[in-house]
Amino acid sequence: MKKKTLVAYFSASGVTRNAAKQLAEVAGADLYEIQPEEPYTDADLDWRDKQSRSSVEMKDLSSRPAIKGKVDNLADYDTVFIGYPIWWYTAPTIINTFIEANDLKGKMVIPFCTSGGSSIKKSAEDLKKAYPDLNWKEGMLLNNVSKDEMEAWVKGL
């Protein structure tokens, strides 16, 4: 049986969704949106408000926002890209919810992200430290990346 590739992503504003769709096309992968059980509002995402939902979640890194649904036939995938926007220099805690809800052991796991000003470095290090048993590969920041650059990255994995 041929193994497949999955692009799983969380997107609060649509920027990461667009990157994930392009990555899925380039990688010949299936697409899966990590959706919060309770959608984020604009007020929830106001990083300037210390009481906003995203601020509160990111202050407590043990926070695990509930997600809707589950990946069907996860065993069919041998490669899983996990995409997210950078929040407070790292991955949103909903990414931890996704990782902990799915058995990714034995799969190649590759982070990708979008950001208004941060690199992927700290978020990728944080994920590797939190989940050292997973087979992490080099991730990439996908802000304004051309299709050719994306194809070269995917082929190099």
DSSP file with accessible surface (Angstrom, degrees, kcal/mol):
  #  RESIDUE AA STRUCTURE BP1 BP2  ACC     N-H-->O    O-->H-N    N-H-->O    O-->H-N    TCO  KAPPA ALPHA  PHI   PSI    X-CA   Y-CA   Z-CA
    1    1 A M              0   0  176      0, 0.0     2,-0.3     0, 0.0     0, 0.0   0.000 360.0 360.0 360.0 131.4    0.0    0.0    0.0
    2    2 A K        -     0   0  179      1,-0.1     2,-0.1    75,-0.0     0, 0.0  -0.543 360.0-131.2 -74.2 130.0    1.3    3.4   -1.0
    3    3 A K        -     0   0   97     -2,-0.3     2,-0.2    74,-0.1    74,-0.2  -0.469  23.8-147.0 -77.9 157.2    1.9    5.7    1.9
    4    4 A K  E     -a   77   0A  79     72,-2.0    74,-2.2    -2,-0.1    75,-1.4  -0.722   7.1-121.5-124.2 170.1    0.5    9.2    1.7
    5    5 A T  E     -a   79   0A  31     23,-0.4    25,-2.6    -2,-0.2     2,-0.4  -0.912  20.6-160.8-114.8 140.5    1.3   12.8    2.9
    6    6 A L  E     -ab  80  30A   3     73,-2.4    75,-3.1    -2,-0.4     2,-0.6  -0.965   9.6-157.7-121.6 136.0   -0.9   14.9    5.0
    7    7 A V  E     -ab  81  31A   0     23,-3.1    25,-2.7    -2,-0.4     2,-0.4  -0.952  18.7-177.4-109.4 106.7   -0.8   18.7    5.5
    8    8 A A  E     +ab  82  32A   0     73,-3.0    75,-2.8    -2,-0.6     2,-0.3  -0.895  11.3 170.8-103.6 134.5   -2.5   19.5    8.8
    9    9 A Y  E     -ab  83  33A  10     23,-2.3    25,-4.0    -2,-0.4     2,-0.4  -0.991  31.8-149.0-147.0 153.2   -2.8   23.1    9.7
   10   10 A F        +     0   0    2     73,-2.1     2,-0.4    -2,-0.3    25,-0.1  -0.984  22.4 179.9-116.6 131.3   -4.4   25.6   12.1
   11   11 A S        -     0   0    8     -2,-0.4    -2,-0.0    23,-0.4    73,-0.0  -0.983  17.2-179.6-136.0 124.3   -5.2   29.1   10.7
   12   12 A A  S    S+     0   0   35     -2,-0.4    -1,-0.1     1,-0.1    33,-0.1   0.815  89.7  17.3 -88.9 -33.5   -6.7   31.9   12.7
   13   13 A S  S    S-     0   0   99     29,-0.0    -1,-0.1     0, 0.0    -2,-0.0   0.461 108.8-100.0-120.7  -5.3   -6.9   34.5    9.9
   14   14 A G  S  > S+     0   0   10      4,-0.0     4,-2.0     0, 0.0     5,-0.2   0.182  96.5 103.1 106.2 -17.0   -6.5   32.6    6.7
   15   15 A V  H  > S+     0   0   80      2,-0.2     4,-1.8     1,-0.2     5,-0.2   0.954  86.8  42.2 -65.7 -47.9   -2.8   33.3    6.0
   16   16 A T  H  > S+     0   0    1      1,-0.2     4,-2.8     2,-0.2    -1,-0.2   0.877 110.3  59.1 -67.9 -34.1   -1.6   29.8    7.2
   17   17 A R  H  > S+     0   0   69      1,-0.2     4,-2.5     2,-0.2    -1,-0.2   0.932 105.3  49.0 -58.2 -45.4   -4.6   28.2    5.3
   18   18 A N  H  X S+     0   0  107     -4,-2.0     4,-1.9     1,-0.2    -1,-0.2   0.917 112.5  47.1 -62.6 -43.1   -3.3   29.7    2.0
   19   19 A A  H  X S+     0   0    9     -4,-1.8     4,-2.6     1,-0.2    -1,-0.2   0.910 111.9  51.5 -63.8 -41.4    0.2   28.5    2.7
   20   20 A A  H  X S+     0   0    0     -4,-2.8     4,-2.8     2,-0.2    -2,-0.2   0.903 108.0  51.5 -63.7 -41.1   -1.1   25.0    3.6
   21   21 A K  H  X S+     0   0  107     -4,-2.5     4,-2.0     2,-0.2    -1,-0.2   0.922 112.1  46.1 -63.0 -42.6   -3.2   24.8    0.4
   22   22 A Q  H  X S+     0   0   65     -4,-1.9     4,-2.6     2,-0.2    -2,-0.2   0.925 113.1  50.1 -66.4 -41.3   -0.1   25.6   -1.7
   23   23 A L  H  X S+     0   0    0     -4,-2.6     4,-3.0     1,-0.2     6,-0.2   0.920 108.9  51.7 -63.1 -43.0    2.0   23.1    0.2
   24   24 A A  H  X>S+     0   0    9     -4,-2.8     5,-2.5     1,-0.2     4,-0.9   0.911 111.2  48.3 -60.9 -39.6   -0.6   20.4   -0.2
   25   25 A E  H ><5S+     0   0  129     -4,-2.0     3,-0.6    -5,-0.2    -2,-0.2   0.949 114.7  44.3 -65.0 -47.3   -0.6   21.0   -4.0
   26   26 A V  H 3<5S+     0   0   28     -4,-2.6    -2,-0.2     1,-0.2    -1,-0.2   0.896 119.4  42.1 -65.0 -40.2    3.2   21.0   -4.2
   27   27 A A  H 3<5S-     0   0   24     -4,-3.0    -1,-0.2    -5,-0.2    -2,-0.2   0.491 105.8-123.0 -87.2  -4.6    3.6   17.9   -2.0
   28   28 A G  T <<5 +     0   0   69     -4,-0.9   -23,-0.4    -3,-0.6     2,-0.2   0.903  63.8 150.6  62.2  40.2    0.6   16.0   -3.6
   29   29 A A      < -     0   0   15     -5,-2.5   -23,-0.2    -6,-0.2     2,-0.2  -0.631  52.4-110.9-108.5 160.4   -0.8   15.8   -0.1
   30   30 A D  E     -b    6   0A  66    -25,-2.6   -23,-3.1    -2,-0.2     2,-0.4  -0.567  35.5-130.3 -80.1 155.0   -4.2   15.6    1.6
   31   31 A L  E     +b    7   0A  74     -2,-0.2     2,-0.4   -25,-0.2   -23,-0.2  -0.893  24.6 178.9-114.0 136.0   -5.3   18.7    3.5
   32   32 A Y  E     -b    8   0A  43    -25,-2.7   -23,-2.3    -2,-0.4     2,-0.5  -0.979  17.3-146.6-137.9 123.5   -6.7   18.7    7.0
   33   33 A E  E     -b    9   0A  50     -2,-0.4     2,-0.8   -25,-0.2   -23,-0.2  -0.793  11.1-141.1 -92.0 125.2   -7.7   21.8    9.0
   34   34 A I        -     0   0    0    -25,-4.0   -23,-0.4    -2,-0.5    35,-0.1  -0.772  29.8-168.7 -80.7 109.3   -7.2   21.8   12.7
   35   35 A Q  E     -F   68   0B  71     -2,-0.8    33,-3.0    33,-0.6     2,-0.1  -0.905  19.5-126.1-110.1 131.8  -10.3   23.5   13.9
   36   36 A P  E     -F   67   0B  16      0, 0.0    31,-0.3     0, 0.0    30,-0.1  -0.440  18.1-129.4 -69.0 143.3  -10.9   24.8   17.4
   37   37 A E  S    S+     0   0  124     29,-2.6    30,-0.1     1,-0.2    32,-0.0   0.893 107.6  40.4 -58.4 -39.2  -14.1   23.5   19.0
   38   38 A E  S    S-     0   0  122     28,-0.5    -1,-0.2    30,-0.0    28,-0.0  -0.941 100.2-128.7-110.8 108.3  -14.9   27.2   19.8
   39   39 A P        -     0   0   86      0, 0.0     2,-0.4     0, 0.0    -2,-0.1  -0.190  23.7-110.6 -56.5 148.3  -13.8   29.4   16.9
   40   40 A Y        -     0   0   30      4,-0.0     2,-0.2     3,-0.0     3,-0.0  -0.658  29.8-151.8 -80.8 133.9  -11.5   32.3   17.7
   41   41 A T     >  -     0   0   74     -2,-0.4     4,-1.3     1,-0.1     5,-0.1  -0.505  32.8-102.3 -92.7 170.5  -13.1   35.8   17.3
   42   42 A D  T  4 S+     0   0  147      1,-0.2     3,-0.4     2,-0.2     4,-0.3   0.905 126.4  52.3 -59.2 -39.6  -11.1   38.9   16.4
   43   43 A A  T >4 S+     0   0   66      1,-0.2     3,-1.2     2,-0.2    -1,-0.2   0.893 105.2  55.2 -63.9 -38.1  -11.3   39.9   20.1
   44   44 A D  T 34 S+     0   0   28      1,-0.2    10,-2.6     8,-0.2    11,-0.4   0.802 109.1  48.5 -61.5 -30.9   -9.9   36.4   21.1
   45   45 A L  T 3< S+     0   0   40     -4,-1.3     2,-1.3    -3,-0.4    -1,-0.2   0.398  76.1 120.7 -93.8   2.8   -6.9   37.1   18.8
   46   46 A D    X   -     0   0   50     -3,-1.2     3,-1.5    -4,-0.3     6,-0.3  -0.528  40.9-173.0 -73.7  96.8   -6.1   40.6   20.1
   47   47 A W  T 3  S+     0   0  169     -2,-1.3    -1,-0.2     1,-0.3    -4,-0.0   0.698  80.0  64.1 -66.6 -18.1   -2.5   40.0   21.3
   48   48 A R  T 3  S+     0   0  174      1,-0.1     2,-0.8    -3,-0.1    -1,-0.3   0.719  88.2  78.3 -77.5 -19.8   -2.5   43.5   22.8
   49   49 A D    X   -     0   0   70     -3,-1.5     3,-2.0     1,-0.1     6,-0.3  -0.810  68.6-159.3 -93.1 110.1   -5.2   42.5   25.3
   50   50 A K  T 3  S+     0   0  149     -2,-0.8    -1,-0.1     1,-0.3    -3,-0.1   0.665  92.9  52.1 -64.7 -14.5   -3.7   40.5   28.1
   51   51 A Q  T 3  S+     0   0  144      4,-0.1    -1,-0.3    -5,-0.1    -4,-0.1   0.397  82.3 117.2-100.8   1.3   -7.1   39.0   28.9
   52   52 A S  S <> S-     0   0    5     -3,-2.0     4,-2.6    -6,-0.3     5,-0.2  -0.295  79.1-111.0 -66.6 156.7   -7.9   37.9   25.3
   53   53 A R  H  > S+     0   0   42      1,-0.2     4,-2.7     2,-0.2     5,-0.2   0.912 117.5  48.2 -56.1 -46.0   -8.3   34.2   24.8
   54   54 A S  H  > S+     0   0    2    -10,-2.6     4,-2.4     1,-0.2    -1,-0.2   0.912 111.8  50.2 -65.7 -38.9   -5.1   33.8   22.8
   55   55 A S  H  > S+     0   0    5    -11,-0.4     4,-1.5    -6,-0.3    -2,-0.2   0.931 112.5  46.8 -63.0 -44.4   -3.1   35.8   25.4
   56   56 A V  H  X S+     0   0   70     -4,-2.6     4,-1.1     1,-0.2     3,-0.2   0.930 113.4  48.7 -64.5 -45.0   -4.5   33.6   28.2
   57   57 A E  H  < S+     0   0   20     -4,-2.7     3,-0.5    -5,-0.2     6,-0.4   0.918 112.1  48.1 -61.3 -42.3   -3.8   30.4   26.4
   58   58 A M  H  < S+     0   0   14     -4,-2.4    -1,-0.2     1,-0.2     3,-0.2   0.724 105.2  58.3 -77.3 -19.5   -0.3   31.4   25.5
   59   59 A K  H  < S+     0   0  132     -4,-1.5     2,-0.7     1,-0.2    -1,-0.2   0.782 108.2  50.4 -72.7 -28.5    0.6   32.4   29.0
   60   60 A D    ><  -     0   0   82     -4,-1.1     3,-2.6    -3,-0.5    -1,-0.2  -0.842  70.0-173.1-112.9  93.2   -0.3   28.9   30.2
   61   61 A L  T 3  S+     0   0  107     -2,-0.7    -1,-0.1     1,-0.3    -3,-0.1   0.588  82.9  65.9 -69.9  -4.7    1.6   26.5   27.9
   62   62 A S  T 3  S+     0   0   83     -3,-0.1    -1,-0.3    -5,-0.0    -4,-0.1   0.513  76.8 118.5 -88.2  -2.5   -0.2   23.6   29.5
   63   63 A S    <   -     0   0   24     -3,-2.6    33,-0.1    -6,-0.4    34,-0.1  -0.350  44.8-171.5 -61.7 136.5   -3.4   25.0   27.9
   64   64 A R        -     0   0   87     32,-0.1    30,-0.1    33,-0.1     3,-0.1  -0.751  11.7-151.5-133.6  85.5   -4.9   22.6   25.4
   65   65 A P        -     0   0   11      0, 0.0    32,-0.1     0, 0.0     2,-0.0  -0.334  29.8-107.1 -57.1 135.9   -7.8   24.2   23.4
   66   66 A A        -     0   0   50    -30,-0.1   -29,-2.6     1,-0.0   -28,-0.5  -0.353  35.1-151.3 -65.8 144.0  -10.3   21.6   22.3
   67   67 A I  E     -F   36   0B  25    -31,-0.3     2,-0.3   -30,-0.1   -33,-0.1  -0.865  10.9-121.1-118.1 154.7  -10.4   20.7   18.7
   68   68 A K  E     -F   35   0B  93    -33,-3.0   -33,-0.6    -2,-0.3   -31,-0.0  -0.709  68.9 -10.9 -89.0 141.7  -13.2   19.5   16.4
   69   69 A G        -     0   0   62     -2,-0.3     2,-0.3   -35,-0.1    -2,-0.1   0.068  68.8-106.9  71.5-177.0  -12.9   16.2   14.6
   70   70 A K        -     0   0  128    -36,-0.0     2,-0.4    32,-0.0    32,-0.1  -0.977  33.6 -91.5-151.0 153.8  -10.1   13.8   14.0
   71   71 A V    >   -     0   0   14     -2,-0.3     3,-0.7   -39,-0.1     2,-0.3  -0.574  43.4-132.0 -70.7 126.2   -7.9   12.8   11.1
   72   72 A D  T 3  S-     0   0  127     -2,-0.4     4,-0.1     1,-0.2    -1,-0.1  -0.609  81.7  -0.2 -77.1 139.5   -9.4    9.9    9.3
   73   73 A N  T >  S+     0   0  112     -2,-0.3     3,-2.0     1,-0.1     4,-0.3   0.856  71.4 169.2  53.4  45.4   -7.1    7.0    8.5
   74   74 A L  G X  S+     0   0   23     -3,-0.7     3,-2.1     1,-0.3    -1,-0.1   0.839  70.8  68.6 -57.4 -30.4   -4.0    8.6   10.1
   75   75 A A  G 3  S+     0   0   71      1,-0.3    -1,-0.3   -72,-0.0    -2,-0.1   0.749  88.2  66.3 -61.8 -22.2   -2.3    5.2    9.7
   76   76 A D  G <  S+     0   0   41     -3,-2.0   -72,-2.0   -73,-0.1     2,-0.4   0.622  89.9  80.1 -73.3 -14.0   -2.3    5.7    5.9
   77   77 A Y  E <   +a    4   0A  17     -3,-2.1   -72,-0.2    -4,-0.3     3,-0.1  -0.811  45.0 174.9-101.3 135.0    0.1    8.6    6.2
   78   78 A D  E    S+     0   0A  66    -74,-2.2    30,-2.9    -2,-0.4     2,-0.4   0.565  76.0  47.4-107.5 -13.4    3.8    8.3    6.6
   79   79 A T  E     -ac   5 108A  15    -75,-1.4   -73,-2.4    28,-0.2     2,-0.5  -0.995  63.6-176.2-129.3 131.5    4.5   12.1    6.4
   80   80 A V  E     -ac   6 109A   0     28,-3.1    30,-2.3    -2,-0.4     2,-0.4  -0.974   9.5-160.9-131.1 114.9    2.6   14.8    8.3
   81   81 A F  E     -ac   7 110A   4    -75,-3.1   -73,-3.0    -2,-0.5     2,-0.5  -0.793  11.3-158.5 -85.1 137.4    3.3   18.5    7.8
   82   82 A I  E     -ac   8 111A   0     28,-2.5    30,-2.3    -2,-0.4     2,-0.3  -0.973  11.2-169.6-122.8 117.9    2.0   20.6   10.7
   83   83 A G  E     +ac   9 112A   0    -75,-2.8   -73,-2.1    -2,-0.5    30,-0.2  -0.821  14.4 149.8-114.1 149.6    1.3   24.2   10.0
   84   84 A Y  E     - c   0 113A   0     28,-1.3    30,-1.4    -2,-0.3     2,-0.2  -0.984  43.9-102.6-164.0 157.5    0.5   27.1   12.3
   85   85 A P  E     - c   0 114A  16      0, 0.0     2,-0.5     0, 0.0    30,-0.2  -0.614  47.6-105.8 -81.4 150.7    0.8   30.9   12.7
   86   86 A I        -     0   0   20     28,-2.2     2,-0.5    -2,-0.2    30,-0.3  -0.692  38.9-174.9 -78.1 127.0    3.5   32.0   15.2
   87   87 A W  B >  S-G   90   0C  27      3,-3.2     3,-1.9    -2,-0.5    28,-0.0  -0.996  72.0 -12.5-121.7 124.9    2.0   33.2   18.4
   88   88 A W  T 3  S-     0   0  103     -2,-0.5    -1,-0.1     1,-0.3     3,-0.1   0.906 129.2 -55.9  52.4  43.8    4.3   34.7   21.0
   89   89 A Y  T 3  S+     0   0  155      1,-0.2    -1,-0.3    -3,-0.1     2,-0.2   0.534 126.3  63.2  70.4   9.4    7.3   33.3   19.1
   90   90 A T  B <  S-G   87   0C  14     -3,-1.9    -3,-3.2    32,-0.1    -1,-0.2  -0.836  95.2 -65.7-146.9-175.9    6.1   29.7   19.2
   91   91 A A        -     0   0    4     -2,-0.2    -5,-0.1    -5,-0.2     5,-0.1  -0.541  58.2-102.5 -76.5 142.1    3.3   27.4   18.0
   92   92 A P    >>  -     0   0    0      0, 0.0     3,-2.1     0, 0.0     4,-0.6  -0.309  32.2-113.6 -59.0 149.5   -0.2   28.1   19.4
   93   93 A T  H 3> S+     0   0    2      1,-0.3     4,-1.7     2,-0.2     3,-0.5   0.727 111.9  74.7 -63.9 -18.0   -1.2   25.6   22.1
   94   94 A I  H 3> S+     0   0    0      1,-0.2     4,-2.1     2,-0.2    -1,-0.3   0.811  88.5  62.0 -63.9 -23.8   -3.9   24.1   19.9
   95   95 A I  H <> S+     0   0    0     -3,-2.1     4,-2.7     2,-0.2    -1,-0.2   0.901 101.0  51.3 -67.3 -38.2   -1.0   22.5   17.9
   96   96 A N  H  X S+     0   0   22     -4,-0.6     4,-2.8    -3,-0.5     5,-0.2   0.912 106.7  54.2 -63.0 -40.8   -0.1   20.6   21.1
   97   97 A T  H  X S+     0   0   19     -4,-1.7     4,-1.5     1,-0.2    -2,-0.2   0.936 110.6  46.6 -56.4 -47.2   -3.8   19.5   21.3
   98   98 A F  H  X S+     0   0    0     -4,-2.1     4,-0.7     2,-0.2     3,-0.3   0.936 113.2  47.3 -62.2 -48.8   -3.5   18.1   17.8
   99   99 A I  H >< S+     0   0    8     -4,-2.7     3,-1.0     1,-0.2     5,-0.3   0.926 113.9  47.5 -61.2 -43.3   -0.2   16.3   18.3
  100  100 A E  H 3< S+     0   0  102     -4,-2.8    -1,-0.2     1,-0.2    -2,-0.2   0.749 110.0  53.3 -72.3 -21.3   -1.4   14.8   21.6
  101  101 A A  H 3< S+     0   0   41     -4,-1.5     2,-0.4    -3,-0.3    -1,-0.2   0.541 108.2  56.8 -88.3  -7.6   -4.7   13.6   20.0
  102  102 A N  S << S-     0   0   16     -3,-1.0     2,-1.0    -4,-0.7    -1,-0.1  -0.980  81.4-125.6-130.3 137.7   -2.9   11.8   17.1
  103  103 A D        +     0   0  116     -2,-0.4    -3,-0.1     1,-0.2    -4,-0.0  -0.694  37.4 163.1 -83.6 103.2   -0.3    9.1   17.1
  104  104 A L    >   +     0   0    4     -2,-1.0     3,-1.9    -5,-0.3    31,-0.4   0.352  26.4 129.2-103.3   5.2    2.5   10.5   15.0
  105  105 A K  T 3  S+     0   0  129      1,-0.3    29,-0.1    29,-0.1     3,-0.1  -0.350  75.2  20.1 -63.4 137.6    5.2    8.1   16.1
  106  106 A G  T 3  S+     0   0   78     27,-0.4     2,-0.3     1,-0.3    -1,-0.3   0.352 103.8 107.6  85.8  -7.2    7.0    6.5   13.2
  107  107 A K  S <  S-     0   0   19     -3,-1.9    28,-0.8   -28,-0.0     2,-0.5  -0.731  78.2-112.3-100.4 152.5    5.9    9.2   10.8
  108  108 A M  E     -cd  79 135A  44    -30,-2.9   -28,-3.1    -2,-0.3     2,-0.5  -0.752  37.5-162.0 -78.6 125.2    8.1   12.0    9.4
  109  109 A V  E     -cd  80 136A   0     26,-2.7    28,-2.4    -2,-0.5   -28,-0.2  -0.959  10.2-177.3-117.4 125.6    6.7   15.2   11.0
  110  110 A I  E     -c   81   0A   0    -30,-2.3   -28,-2.5    -2,-0.5     2,-0.2  -0.969  13.3-147.9-128.5 117.4    7.6   18.6    9.4
  111  111 A P  E     +c   82   0A   0      0, 0.0    29,-1.2     0, 0.0     2,-0.3  -0.515  17.8 175.7 -80.5 150.3    6.5   21.9   10.9
  112  112 A F  E     +ce  83 140A   0    -30,-2.3   -28,-1.3    27,-0.2     2,-0.3  -0.973   6.7 175.7-145.6 154.4    5.7   24.9    8.8
  113  113 A C  E     -ce  84 141A   0     27,-1.7    29,-3.3    -2,-0.3     2,-0.3  -0.949  25.5-136.7-150.3 170.9    4.5   28.3    9.8
  114  114 A T  E     +c   85   0A   6    -30,-1.4   -28,-2.2    -2,-0.3     2,-0.3  -0.927  28.9 176.2-127.0 153.3    3.5   31.8    8.9
  115  115 A S        -     0   0   16     -2,-0.3   -28,-0.1   -30,-0.2     5,-0.0  -0.986  40.1-135.9-159.3 150.3    4.5   34.9   10.9
  116  116 A G  S    S-     0   0   94     -2,-0.3    -1,-0.1   -30,-0.3     0, 0.0   0.564 102.9 -20.8 -81.0 -11.5    4.3   38.6   11.0
  117  117 A G  S    S+     0   0   75      1,-0.2     2,-0.2     2,-0.1    -1,-0.1   0.439 109.4  94.9-174.5  -4.7    8.0   38.9   12.1
  118  118 A S        -     0   0   27    -32,-0.1    -1,-0.2     1,-0.1     2,-0.1  -0.668  60.5-128.0-100.9 160.3    9.3   35.7   13.7
  119  119 A S        -     0   0   70     -2,-0.2     4,-0.4     1,-0.1     3,-0.2  -0.419  26.4-113.2 -91.2 177.2   11.3   32.8   12.2
  120  120 A I  S  > S+     0   0   18      1,-0.2     4,-2.8    -2,-0.1     5,-0.3   0.664  93.0  94.8 -81.8 -15.3   10.3   29.2   12.6
  121  121 A K  H  > S+     0   0  134      1,-0.2     4,-2.4     2,-0.2     5,-0.2   0.864  85.2  38.9 -51.0 -56.5   13.4   28.4   14.7
  122  122 A K  H  > S+     0   0   96      1,-0.2     4,-2.7     2,-0.2    -1,-0.2   0.924 116.9  50.3 -65.7 -41.2   12.0   28.8   18.3
  123  123 A S  H  > S+     0   0    0     -4,-0.4     4,-2.2     1,-0.2    -1,-0.2   0.926 112.1  47.7 -64.5 -41.0    8.7   27.2   17.5
  124  124 A A  H  X S+     0   0   10     -4,-2.8     4,-2.5     1,-0.2    -1,-0.2   0.922 112.6  49.0 -65.8 -41.8   10.3   24.2   15.9
  125  125 A E  H  X S+     0   0   97     -4,-2.4     4,-2.4    -5,-0.3    -2,-0.2   0.909 110.3  51.6 -62.4 -41.8   12.8   23.8   18.8
  126  126 A D  H  X S+     0   0   50     -4,-2.7     4,-2.3     2,-0.2    -2,-0.2   0.908 111.3  46.9 -61.9 -43.1    9.8   24.0   21.3
  127  127 A L  H  X S+     0   0    4     -4,-2.2     4,-2.3     2,-0.2    -2,-0.2   0.924 112.2  49.4 -66.5 -43.1    7.9   21.3   19.5
  128  128 A K  H  < S+     0   0   75     -4,-2.5    -2,-0.2     1,-0.2    -1,-0.2   0.897 113.0  47.9 -62.6 -39.1   11.0   19.0   19.3
  129  129 A K  H  < S+     0   0  178     -4,-2.4    -1,-0.2    -5,-0.2    -2,-0.2   0.902 114.2  45.9 -68.3 -40.4   11.6   19.5   23.0
  130  130 A A  H  < S+     0   0   53     -4,-2.3    -2,-0.2     1,-0.3    -1,-0.2   0.823 127.2  28.0 -72.3 -30.6    8.0   18.8   23.9
  131  131 A Y    ><  +     0   0   31     -4,-2.3     3,-1.6    -5,-0.2    -1,-0.3  -0.553  68.0 159.1-131.6  67.3    7.7   15.8   21.7
  132  132 A P  T 3   +     0   0   93      0, 0.0     4,-0.1     0, 0.0    -1,-0.1   0.702  68.8  67.0 -68.6 -17.3   11.2   14.3   21.4
  133  133 A D  T 3  S+     0   0  120     -3,-0.1   -27,-0.4     2,-0.1     2,-0.2   0.554  83.7  93.1 -80.0  -8.2   10.0   10.8   20.4
  134  134 A L  S <  S-     0   0   22     -3,-1.6     2,-1.5    -6,-0.2   -29,-0.1  -0.574  85.1-116.5 -87.5 154.0    8.7   12.1   17.0
  135  135 A N  E     -d  108   0A  72    -28,-0.8   -26,-2.7   -31,-0.4     2,-0.2  -0.619  42.4-171.0 -89.5  79.4   10.7   12.0   13.8
  136  136 A W  E     -d  109   0A  29     -2,-1.5     2,-0.3   -28,-0.2   -26,-0.2  -0.503   5.7-166.4 -76.3 139.3   11.0   15.8   13.2
  137  137 A K        -     0   0   78    -28,-2.4     2,-0.1    -2,-0.2    20,-0.1  -0.770  41.8 -69.0-116.4 168.1   12.4   17.2   10.0
  138  138 A E        -     0   0  135     -2,-0.3     2,-0.1   -28,-0.1    -1,-0.1  -0.338  55.0-151.4 -62.4 125.7   13.6   20.7    9.2
  139  139 A G        -     0   0    9     -2,-0.1     2,-0.3   -29,-0.1   -27,-0.2  -0.245   4.2-142.3 -89.5-178.2   10.6   23.1    9.0
  140  140 A M  E     -e  112   0A  46    -29,-1.2   -27,-1.7    -2,-0.1     2,-0.5  -0.997  15.4-125.8-150.5 141.3   10.1   26.2    7.0
  141  141 A L  E     -e  113   0A  53     -2,-0.3   -27,-0.2   -29,-0.2   -22,-0.0  -0.766  25.0-160.6 -80.7 124.8    8.6   29.7    7.4
  142  142 A L    >   +     0   0   10    -29,-3.3     3,-0.7    -2,-0.5     2,-0.5  -0.013  38.6 136.0-106.1  31.2    6.2   30.0    4.4
  143  143 A N  T 3  S-     0   0   54      1,-0.2    -2,-0.1   -30,-0.1   -29,-0.0  -0.669  88.1 -18.0 -75.1 124.8    5.8   33.7    4.2
  144  144 A N  T 3  S+     0   0  168     -2,-0.5     2,-0.4     1,-0.2    -1,-0.2   0.829  91.6 161.2  49.4  40.5    6.0   34.9    0.6
  145  145 A V    <   -     0   0   20     -3,-0.7    -1,-0.2     1,-0.0    -3,-0.0  -0.795  36.5-126.0 -92.0 133.3    7.7   31.6   -0.5
  146  146 A S     >  -     0   0   53     -2,-0.4     4,-2.4     1,-0.1     5,-0.2  -0.330  20.8-112.5 -73.2 161.9    7.6   31.0   -4.3
  147  147 A K  H  > S+     0   0   88      1,-0.2     4,-2.8     2,-0.2     5,-0.2   0.892 119.5  53.4 -61.0 -38.5    6.2   27.7   -5.6
  148  148 A D  H  > S+     0   0  121      2,-0.2     4,-2.4     1,-0.2    -1,-0.2   0.914 108.9  48.0 -63.3 -43.6    9.7   26.8   -6.8
  149  149 A E  H  > S+     0   0  105      2,-0.2     4,-2.2     1,-0.2    -1,-0.2   0.907 113.0  48.9 -63.5 -40.5   11.2   27.4   -3.4
  150  150 A M  H  X S+     0   0    1     -4,-2.4     4,-2.7     2,-0.2    -2,-0.2   0.922 110.5  50.0 -65.6 -43.7    8.5   25.3   -1.8
  151  151 A E  H  X S+     0   0   59     -4,-2.8     4,-2.7     1,-0.2     5,-0.2   0.914 110.1  50.7 -60.9 -41.9    9.0   22.5   -4.3
  152  152 A A  H  X S+     0   0   65     -4,-2.4     4,-1.8     2,-0.2    -1,-0.2   0.912 111.5  48.4 -63.6 -41.6   12.8   22.5   -3.6
  153  153 A W  H  X S+     0   0   32     -4,-2.2     4,-0.6     2,-0.2    -2,-0.2   0.951 112.8  46.9 -62.4 -49.3   12.2   22.3    0.1
  154  154 A V  H >< S+     0   0   31     -4,-2.7     3,-1.2     1,-0.2    -2,-0.2   0.924 112.8  49.1 -62.2 -43.5    9.7   19.5   -0.2
  155  155 A K  H 3< S+     0   0  172     -4,-2.7    -1,-0.2     1,-0.3    -2,-0.2   0.839 106.5  58.2 -64.6 -32.1   12.0   17.5   -2.5
  156  156 A G  H 3<        0   0   69     -4,-1.8    -1,-0.3     1,-0.2    -2,-0.2   0.584 360.0 360.0 -75.2  -9.4   14.9   18.0   -0.1
  157  157 A L    <<        0   0   63     -3,-1.2    -1,-0.2    -4,-0.6    -2,-0.2   0.752 360.0 360.0 -78.9 360.0   13.1   16.4    2.7
